[in-house]
């Protein structure tokens, strides 16, 4: 799966409320500071964000088979889709991961679109699956 400007534009146009909600949650997470985290769920799937101490970098994870029920496990095509979004393959019993350096306000929208792409395009969650959020401090 290739992911480019056209796919990002489609998500921005089709799910503007979800993009805004995730971006707002990410901003709140950054205001909490070090050790804050946000998990964005769509059914059994999730993308999570952690503030890396220092405040300008995030660790981003997407759920792997290590944490999915057997009937929801992903295949190579899904792993390839996550790689196209910038996630590294999991090591052992870990999630797919990436580090993201925040450079400006637009990054919150970029991260929101990436999370939605992972959930609805890569994991193929039903389009009517509602998002839920967990925002906390570790």
C-alpha positions in Angstrom: 0.0 0.0 0.0 1.4 3.4 -1.0 0.5 6.3 1.1 0.9 9.8 -0.3 -0.7 13.2 -0.6 -3.9 11.9 -2.4 -4.5 9.4 0.4 -3.9 12.0 3.1 -6.2 14.5 1.4 -8.9 11.8 1.2 -8.7 11.3 5.0 -8.7 15.0 5.7 -11.8 15.4 3.6 -13.7 12.3 4.7 -12.9 12.4 8.4 -12.3 16.1 9.4 -13.9 15.6 12.9 -11.7 12.7 13.6 -8.6 14.5 12.4 -9.5 17.5 14.7 -10.2 15.2 17.7 -6.9 13.4 17.5 -5.0 16.6 16.9 -6.6 18.2 20.0 -5.9 15.1 22.1 -2.2 15.2 20.9 -2.0 18.9 21.9 -3.4 18.0 25.4 -0.9 15.2 25.7 2.0 17.6 24.9 0.7 20.0 27.5 0.8 17.3 30.2 4.5 16.8 29.3 7.0 14.0 29.9 5.6 10.5 30.4 2.2 11.5 28.9 0.6 9.1 26.5 -2.4 8.9 24.2 -4.0 5.8 22.8 -6.4 6.1 19.9 -8.7 3.0 19.5 -10.9 1.8 16.7 -12.3 -1.5 17.9 -9.5 -4.0 18.7 -6.9 -1.8 16.9 -5.0 1.1 18.3 -2.2 3.6 17.6 -0.5 5.1 20.7 1.7 8.1 21.2 4.2 8.8 24.0 6.0 12.0 24.8 9.8 11.3 24.9 11.4 13.2 27.7 12.5 16.6 26.4 9.1 17.3 24.9 9.8 17.6 21.1 9.8 13.9 20.1 7.1 11.3 20.2 7.3 7.6 20.2 4.4 6.2 18.1 3.3 2.6 18.1 0.7 0.6 16.2 -0.6 -2.6 17.5 1.0 -5.9 16.5 -0.1 -9.5 16.5 1.5 -9.8 20.0 -1.5 -7.9 21.4 -4.3 -8.9 19.0 -6.8 -11.7 19.5 -6.2 -14.6 17.1 -9.1 -13.8 14.8 -7.9 -10.2 14.4 -4.2 -10.9 13.7 -2.6 -9.2 10.7 -0.8 -10.5 7.7 2.1 -9.4 5.6 0.0 -6.9 3.6 -1.0 -5.1 6.7 2.6 -5.1 7.9 3.7 -3.6 4.6 1.0 -0.9 4.9 2.3 0.1 8.3 5.8 0.2 6.9 4.6 2.5 4.1 3.3 4.8 6.9 6.8 4.8 8.4 6.5 2.2 11.1 9.4 -0.2 11.8 8.7 -3.9 12.2 8.2 -5.1 15.7 10.9 -6.9 17.6 9.6 -10.0 19.4 6.5 -9.2 21.5 6.4 -5.5 20.7 4.3 -3.2 18.5 5.2 -1.5 15.2 7.1 1.7 16.1 8.4 5.0 14.9 9.9 8.1 16.4 8.5 11.4 15.3 10.1 14.8 15.8 7.7 17.7 16.3 8.6 20.7 14.3 5.4 22.8 14.3 1.6 22.9 14.7 1.0 21.1 11.4 2.6 17.9 12.9 -0.5 17.3 15.0 -2.6 17.1 11.8 0.0 14.9 10.1 0.0 12.5 13.1 -3.8 12.4 13.2 -4.0 11.6 9.5 -1.3 8.9 9.9 -3.2 7.3 12.8 -6.5 7.3 10.9 -4.7 5.8 7.8 -3.3 3.0 10.0 -6.7 2.3 11.6 -9.0 2.6 8.7 -6.9 2.0 5.6 -4.2 -0.5 6.8 -6.0 -2.4 9.6 -9.3 -2.0 7.7 -11.4 -1.1 10.6 -15.0 -0.6 9.5 -15.5 3.0 8.4 -18.3 3.4 10.9 -16.2 2.2 13.8 -16.0 5.1 16.3 -12.8 6.2 17.8 -12.1 6.3 21.5 -9.3 7.9 23.4 -7.2 7.2 26.5 -5.1 10.2 27.5 -3.0 9.7 30.7 0.4 10.1 32.3 2.6 7.1 33.1 
